[in-house]
Amino acid sequence: MDKELGGKKLQMRPTTCGRNAASMRRSFSTYNALSSKRIGVFGRFDRPYATMNPQYESVVLSTFFSFYENGFVYKGLRAVYWCTHDETALAEAEVEYENHTSPTCG
């Protein structure tokens, strides 16, 4: 959507942007389902996984709210990177980016 709208997106109301994004998601989802079926891919095409699905959004919101109620959400100076495997915070030097690996991580 950013590519199609360019700078016009900044002038639009957030609700309009949301509707446009949902519309684009539906069209891409339909296209992907048709393409996948055509080449013989099996899937739940009647119930596709989509982050803009209201049920998915409600689970995300509910989970976020439980974090908030337990005091885990706060505004700080920067993001805290978290290792879900080790359940520990990561130092900035431990974070690997797509085109960069920290020299301290080997």
The 8 nearest C-alpha neighbors of each residue, nearest first, counted from 0:
[[1, 3, 2, 4, 20, 23, 19, 5],
 [2, 0, 4, 5, 3, 8, 6, 7],
 [1, 3, 0, 5, 4, 6, 8, 7],
 [2, 4, 0, 1, 5, 8, 7, 6],
 [5, 3, 1, 7, 8, 2, 0, 6],
 [4, 6, 2, 7, 1, 3, 8, 0],
 [5, 7, 8, 9, 4, 10, 1, 2],
 [8, 6, 10, 9, 4, 5, 11, 1],
 [9, 7, 11, 6, 10, 4, 5, 16],
 [8, 10, 7, 11, 6, 12, 5, 13],
 [9, 11, 7, 8, 12, 6, 13, 16],
 [12, 10, 8, 9, 13, 15, 16, 7],
 [11, 13, 15, 14, 16, 10, 9, 8],
 [14, 12, 16, 15, 17, 11, 18, 8],
 [15, 13, 17, 16, 12, 18, 11, 19],
 [14, 16, 18, 12, 17, 13, 19, 11],
 [17, 15, 13, 19, 14, 18, 20, 12],
 [18, 16, 14, 20, 15, 19, 21, 13],
 [17, 19, 21, 15, 20, 16, 22, 14],
 [20, 18, 22, 16, 17, 21, 23, 15],
 [19, 21, 17, 23, 22, 18, 24, 16],
 [22, 20, 24, 18, 23, 19, 17, 25],
 [21, 23, 19, 25, 24, 20, 18, 26],
 [24, 22, 26, 20, 25, 21, 27, 19],
 [25, 23, 21, 27, 22, 26, 28, 20],
 [24, 26, 28, 22, 23, 27, 29, 21],
 [25, 27, 23, 29, 28, 24, 30, 22],
 [28, 26, 30, 24, 29, 25, 31, 23],
 [29, 27, 25, 31, 26, 30, 24, 32],
 [28, 30, 32, 26, 27, 31, 25, 33],
 [29, 31, 27, 33, 28, 32, 34, 26],
 [32, 30, 34, 28, 29, 33, 35, 27],
 [31, 33, 35, 29, 34, 30, 36, 28],
 [34, 32, 36, 30, 35, 31, 37, 29],
 [35, 33, 31, 37, 32, 36, 30, 38],
 [34, 36, 32, 40, 37, 38, 33, 31],
 [37, 35, 39, 33, 40, 38, 34, 32],
 [36, 38, 34, 35, 39, 33, 40, 32],
 [37, 39, 35, 36, 40, 34, 33, 41],
 [40, 38, 36, 37, 35, 41, 34, 42],
 [41, 39, 35, 36, 38, 42, 37, 34],
 [42, 40, 39, 36, 43, 35, 44, 38],
 [41, 43, 44, 40, 47, 36, 45, 35],
 [44, 42, 46, 45, 47, 41, 48, 32],
 [43, 45, 47, 46, 42, 32, 41, 36],
 [44, 46, 43, 47, 42, 32, 48, 29],
 [47, 45, 44, 43, 48, 49, 42, 52],
 [48, 46, 44, 43, 49, 45, 28, 42],
 [47, 49, 46, 50, 52, 43, 55, 44],
 [50, 48, 51, 52, 47, 55, 24, 28],
 [49, 51, 52, 55, 56, 48, 53, 54],
 [52, 50, 49, 53, 56, 21, 55, 24],
 [51, 53, 55, 49, 50, 54, 56, 48],
 [54, 52, 56, 55, 57, 51, 50, 58],
 [55, 53, 57, 56, 52, 58, 51, 59],
 [56, 54, 52, 58, 57, 53, 50, 59],
 [55, 57, 53, 59, 54, 58, 60, 52],
 [56, 58, 60, 54, 55, 59, 61, 53],
 [59, 57, 61, 55, 60, 56, 62, 54],
 [58, 60, 56, 62, 57, 61, 63, 55],
 [61, 59, 57, 63, 62, 58, 64, 56],
 [60, 62, 58, 64, 63, 59, 57, 65],
 [63, 61, 65, 59, 64, 60, 58, 66],
 [62, 64, 60, 66, 65, 61, 59, 67],
 [65, 63, 67, 61, 66, 62, 60, 68],
 [64, 66, 68, 62, 67, 63, 69, 61],
 [67, 65, 63, 71, 69, 64, 68, 72],
 [66, 68, 64, 72, 70, 65, 69, 71],
 [69, 67, 65, 70, 66, 64, 71, 72],
 [68, 70, 66, 67, 71, 65, 72, 64],
 [71, 69, 67, 68, 72, 66, 73, 65],
 [70, 72, 66, 67, 69, 73, 68, 65],
 [73, 71, 67, 70, 66, 74, 69, 68],
 [74, 72, 75, 71, 70, 67, 66, 76],
 [73, 75, 76, 72, 77, 78, 71, 79],
 [74, 76, 77, 73, 78, 79, 72, 71],
 [75, 77, 74, 78, 79, 73, 80, 72],
 [78, 76, 75, 79, 74, 80, 91, 73],
 [77, 79, 80, 76, 75, 74, 81, 91],
 [80, 78, 81, 77, 88, 89, 90, 91],
 [79, 81, 89, 88, 78, 82, 90, 91],
 [80, 82, 88, 89, 87, 83, 79, 86],
 [83, 81, 86, 84, 87, 85, 88, 89],
 [84, 82, 86, 85, 81, 87, 88, 80],
 [83, 85, 82, 86, 87, 81, 88, 89],
 [84, 86, 87, 82, 83, 81, 88, 89],
 [87, 85, 83, 82, 84, 81, 88, 89],
 [88, 86, 82, 85, 81, 89, 83, 84],
 [87, 89, 81, 80, 82, 79, 90, 86],
 [90, 88, 80, 81, 93, 91, 87, 82],
 [89, 91, 93, 92, 88, 94, 80, 79],
 [90, 92, 93, 94, 89, 80, 79, 95],
 [93, 91, 90, 94, 101, 103, 104, 95],
 [94, 92, 90, 91, 89, 104, 95, 101],
 [95, 93, 91, 92, 96, 89, 90, 101],
 [96, 94, 100, 99, 93, 101, 97, 92],
 [95, 97, 99, 98, 100, 94, 101, 93],
 [96, 98, 99, 95, 100, 94, 101, 93],
 [99, 97, 96, 100, 95, 101, 94, 102],
 [100, 98, 96, 97, 95, 101, 102, 94],
 [101, 99, 95, 96, 102, 98, 104, 94],
 [100, 102, 103, 104, 92, 95, 99, 93],
 [101, 103, 104, 105, 100, 92, 93, 99],
 [104, 102, 101, 105, 92, 93, 100, 94],
 [105, 103, 102, 101, 93, 100, 92, 95],
 [104, 103, 102, 101, 100, 93, 92, 95]]
